[in-house]
Amino acid sequence: MSDTADQELAERARKLFAGPVTFLKSAPGLQFLPDAHAPEIAFAGRSNVGKSSLLNALTNRNGLARTSNRPGRTQELNFFDVGEPIQLRLVDMPGYGFAEAPKDLVKRWRFLVNDYLRGRAVLKRALVLVDSRHGLKEVDRDIMRMLDDAAVSYHIVLTKGDKVKPTALGALYETTMVEAAKHPAAHPAIFTTSSETGSGIAELRTAILTAALDQ
């Protein structure tokens, strides 16, 4: 793709996310999923990884996705329509890695997420969010393997990049690239973001639109 085409796509993504973004519904089970008529991009990450903050930053809104300090609070798939008419749909998946959650809750989470990933034809890509301060944990590798098994392409997104020194962030980026190369569904492009400073947000918007447009 030429530089001009890249710039045009980036501007299209900026305008799209600056326009209407509305909460559609929460789905506690597959029977509650909305009609599959728009490309979907799913967000996955450990509890308190900054998923809600990233969704708010991407959409230039403060309260689109409620932020919470209570790990494991959201146990449903939350759908947000982007564009009018709708051009794509963001799916906020329940946070994982909540050590204090009851085992039956964790089991329900796994069934819900796994069934969604395997059975959603309009799911174009997933974003696996990883806290830059901690790097990949075993629970992150678990979701990566789940995505590999479901053949769902995904980007790794390093969040809270402003909380880490540049040298440490660069080293984390390199080790994450090495790890991602071991996973067949992991996309080679990795993003480093900060919801507070806005770093990497524009690039991630463009990647989301690119994935949604992929036929």
Secondary structure as the mmCIF struct_conf table of DSSP 4:
data_model
#
loop_
_struct_conf.conf_type_id
_struct_conf.id
_struct_conf.beg_label_comp_id
_struct_conf.beg_label_asym_id
_struct_conf.beg_label_seq_id
_struct_conf.end_label_comp_id
_struct_conf.end_label_asym_id
_struct_conf.end_label_seq_id
HELX_RH_AL_P HELX_RH_AL_P1 ASP A 3 ALA A 18
BEND BEND1 GLY A 19 GLY A 19
STRN STRN1 VAL A 21 ALA A 27
BEND BEND2 PRO A 28 GLY A 29
HELX_RH_3T_P HELX_RH_3T_P1 LEU A 30 PHE A 32
HELX_LH_PP_P HELX_LH_PP_P1 LEU A 33 ASP A 35
BEND BEND3 ALA A 36 ALA A 36
BEND BEND4 ALA A 38 ALA A 38
STRN STRN2 GLU A 40 GLY A 45
STRN STRN3 ARG A 46 ARG A 46
TURN_TY1_P TURN_TY1_P1 SER A 47 ASN A 48
BEND BEND5 VAL A 49 GLY A 50
HELX_RH_AL_P HELX_RH_AL_P2 LYS A 51 LEU A 58
TURN_TY1_P TURN_TY1_P2 THR A 59 ASN A 60
BEND BEND6 ASN A 62 ALA A 65
BEND BEND7 ASN A 69 ARG A 70
TURN_TY1_P TURN_TY1_P3 PRO A 71 GLY A 72
BEND BEND8 GLU A 76 GLU A 76
STRN STRN4 LEU A 77 VAL A 82
TURN_TY1_P TURN_TY1_P4 GLY A 83 ILE A 86
STRN STRN5 LEU A 88 ASP A 92
HELX_LH_PP_P HELX_LH_PP_P2 MET A 93 GLY A 95
STRN STRN6 TYR A 96 TYR A 96
TURN_TY1_P TURN_TY1_P5 ALA A 99 GLU A 100
BEND BEND9 ALA A 101 ALA A 101
HELX_RH_AL_P HELX_RH_AL_P3 LYS A 103 GLY A 119
TURN_TY1_P TURN_TY1_P6 ALA A 121 VAL A 122
STRN STRN7 LEU A 123 ASP A 131
TURN_TY1_P TURN_TY1_P7 SER A 132 HIS A 134
HELX_RH_AL_P HELX_RH_AL_P4 GLU A 138 ALA A 150
TURN_TY1_P TURN_TY1_P8 ALA A 151 ALA A 151
STRN STRN8 TYR A 154 THR A 159
HELX_RH_3T_P HELX_RH_3T_P2 GLY A 161 LYS A 163
BEND BEND10 VAL A 164 VAL A 164
HELX_RH_AL_P HELX_RH_AL_P5 PRO A 166 ALA A 180
TURN_TY1_P TURN_TY1_P9 ALA A 181 LYS A 182
BEND BEND11 HIS A 183 HIS A 183
TURN_TY1_P TURN_TY1_P10 PRO A 184 ALA A 185
STRN STRN9 ALA A 186 ALA A 186
BEND BEND12 PRO A 188 PRO A 188
STRN STRN10 PHE A 191 THR A 192
TURN_TY1_P TURN_TY1_P11 SER A 195 THR A 197
TURN_TY1_P TURN_TY1_P12 SER A 199 GLY A 200
HELX_RH_AL_P HELX_RH_AL_P6 ILE A 201 LEU A 213
#
